[in-house]
């Protein structure tokens, strides 16, 4: 945990995200960095306790009045409301850092660009991956040092939408295919956000909803690829399991 006492009296200016880290920018060039890890949870409770918003991992141990034994930090607001940081396994963390250092703090310093950032382009995307021309495209897309936020599920779906085989080498991707990949990344991530993400069993949004994207996946954990109708092949590539269509992805 960072020293949270130094933020007393500061105002919340902006709330944003970088990779899996929540950044809360405060006045006086101070930011809170919060990572929920495997079991962390944030709970906002109004002053009259009639409104409660929960974001993070649902755990049976959390079903008790706040604060409880798994509450490690409480933020108090001037209107009487509170924000609780709960973490069953204590892997999550909170750090207090200067705002102008927040985006490069710790692990964030080695994370690639955000694929949904307005400044991200096809050219930037290609330039990130082409650094390793002999890598397989499946492995390259999964590398968080090159592109942030593309986990195994999304990479499988992106490659299927772009009709690109996961074992193609990066150097063999054509200009037209880079454009297809870029468009597929944008579409898959935006669609997942619309559907609440992929965490259908271990994570809930502030509305208490679980992600429903897996119910709309084309190849990931599917027997038949949709909409092409061909069988889905599963194969270990670079230590991760690729799900793809041998017919539709070339």
Buried (B, 14 or more C-beta within 10 A) or exposed (E): EBEBEEBEEBEBBEEEEBBBBBBBBBEEBBBBBBBBBEBBBBBBBBEEEEEEBBBBBBBEEBEEEBBEEBBBBBBEEEEEBBBBBBBBEEEBBBBBBEBEEBBEBBBBEEBBBBBEEEEBEBEBBBEBBBEBEEBBBBBBBBBBEBBBBBEBBBBBBBBBBBBBBBBBBBEEBEEEBBBBBBBBBBBBBEEBEEBBBBBBEEBBBEEEEBBBBBEEBBBBEBEEBBEBEBEBBBEEBBEBEBBBBEEBBE
